[in-house]
Amino acid sequence: MVVHLLSRDDQAGDVLAEPARVGFVVNKAVGNAVLRNRVHRRLRAVMATRLPDLPPGSLTVVRALPSSASASYDELVADVDGALRRLLGPR
């Protein structure tokens, strides 16, 4: 799994009022439509609980790799947490 984070630091302060947004990319390399939808639902559930940890106004893209199709929910959680820890640093 690959996670990209764009943290927008705006001087006007308008960005702080915007919530963090998350997008998902699950392409055909992951598997058929059933597998892709399952991976997408699991990733959406994982990221929903991590939204408060993301900087306000940030844009995050989570791209599932083909190995995500065979990963359990707990493995996806560990992957997302590790990626966010590297991106956000110690808090």
Secondary structure, DSSP 8 states (H G I E B T S, - for coil): -EEEEE----TTSHHHHS--EEEEE--GGG-SHHHHHHHHHHHHHHHHHHGGGS-TT-EEEEE--GGGGT--HHHHHHHHHHHHHHHH---
